Amino acid sequence: MNTFVTGWGITKFGELWDQDLRSLAVKAGIEAIKSSGLDPEKIDAIYVANMNSSLFTNQEHLGALIASELQIFKPAFRVEGACASGSLAINAGFNAIMSGLYKNVLVIGVEKMTDLDAIQATQALSAAADEEWEGFYGVTFPSLYAMMARFHMRRFKTKREDLALISVKNHKNAMLNPIAQFQKQISVEDVLNATMVSDPLGLLDCSPLSDGAAAVMLSSEKINDHSVELVASEIGTGTIALHDRADIASIYSAKIASKEVYRKLNITPKLIDIAEVHDCFSIAELVAYEDLGFSLQGKAVNDLRNGRFNKDGELPVNVSGGLKACGHPVGATGIKQAIEICMQLSGTAGARQVKKRLHRGLTHNVGGSGATTVINLFSN
């Protein structure tokens, strides 16, 4: 069996005051169906990815809600795995097709986050941490990732300027992405002088609160010229609480999921041509380089400084702008990553199309501070 991404749709990411959760999901879903050219009657199931609609919008039962709005009355499911929800939904659809259960699956990710103020939204997002040992004591995700950053800096002599390079790179890339929340170039000095959120992470080291939706059609056959094959999808699981980890300069779930993908396909990280990784905070992208085997641990800063991960570098990372600049509507993020890779591999990315020949693209989508990671690998 094979699985192909045969269509995709995506909304603008940002503070979308005039759109609600259902309208965003429906818009992305309809675009994905049209892009695939598939008759909606042939859709066998719908998977809806969402992290926390109950707190953000007081709406649950999303599978049935979106299915009824689309008038597609087939099995419909909601998938949740914190910020990795989108890729978990892709994984569920992939496995359903590979098992022979379904032939065509519509996967939609959506989050409407900006109807709450910043304090309420932070509390909603903190539900993805360990409530008893982290949330109860007021620990938030910026502070968890700040601890990871401090540990990495102490062990490997990483500097704040190195982390700033990631934000600068991703903002530059987002300027070419019409759906990006932030289309403004920034400098290292801007990052270093930004308001401190949780030392050493400032405001420009952090992804924003975002509204948005993204959708892909997964099919067992290549039904159009822009279809891209999803060749592997693996989930890694680690401890939810940071204090239970042997090494907080790394995310164990990402290492085991990526290693399993490489093992199943009998490839090495050197054969990855492009990647979208989970840069919820600048340190997260740096750690991802090392966890995915793109760089040796402690050596990623050298590759970063040398421009290896730039759009025109040896291994372009986050050409979409990443979570930092494109935006991070958490349920939609993993699907947005998949769409970017599929556009790049199919040569349909427009102004941000990477010039070199691309064969394989990887997405790395992390839930919480790393308890869940999904690695999806695509090939043309």
HELIX and SHEET records of a PDB file:
HELIX    1   1 LEU A   21  SER A   36  1                                  16    
HELIX    2   2 PRO A   40  LYS A   42  5                                   3    
HELIX    3   3 SER A   53  THR A   57  1                                   5    
HELIX    4   4 LEU A   62  LEU A   70  1                                   9    
HELIX    5   5 ALA A   82  ALA A   84  5                                   3    
HELIX    6   6 SER A   85  MET A   98  1                                  14    
HELIX    7   7 ALA A  118  LEU A  125  1                                   8    
HELIX    8   8 SER A  126  ALA A  128  5                                   3    
HELIX    9   9 GLY A  135  TYR A  137  5                                   3    
HELIX   10  10 PHE A  141  PHE A  156  1                                  16    
HELIX   11  11 ARG A  160  ALA A  174  1                                  15    
HELIX   12  12 VAL A  188  ASN A  193  1                                   6    
HELIX   13  13 LEU A  203  ASP A  205  5                                   3    
HELIX   14  14 LEU A  242  ASP A  244  5                                   3    
HELIX   15  15 TYR A  252  LEU A  265  1                                  14    
HELIX   16  16 PRO A  269  LEU A  271  5                                   3    
HELIX   17  17 SER A  282  ASP A  291  1                                  10    
HELIX   18  18 ALA A  300  ARG A  305  1                                   6    
HELIX   19  19 GLY A  322  CYS A  326  3                                   5    
HELIX   20  20 VAL A  330  SER A  346  1                                  17    
HELIX   21  21 GLY A  350  ARG A  352  5                                   3    
SHEET    1   A 9 ALA A  76  VAL A  79  0                                        
SHEET    2   A 9 ALA A  45  ALA A  49  1                                        
SHEET    3   A 9 ASN A 104  LYS A 112  1                                        
SHEET    4   A 9 ASP A 211  SER A 219 -1                                        
SHEET    5   A 9 PHE A   4  ILE A  10 -1                                        
SHEET    6   A 9 VAL A 228  THR A 237 -1                                        
SHEET    7   A 9 THR A 372  SER A 379 -1                                        
SHEET    8   A 9 ARG A 360  GLY A 367 -1                                        
SHEET    9   A 9 ILE A 274  GLU A 276  1                                        
SHEET    1   B 2 MET A 196  SER A 198  0                                        
SHEET    2   B 2 LEU A 201  GLY A 202 -1                                        
END                                                                             
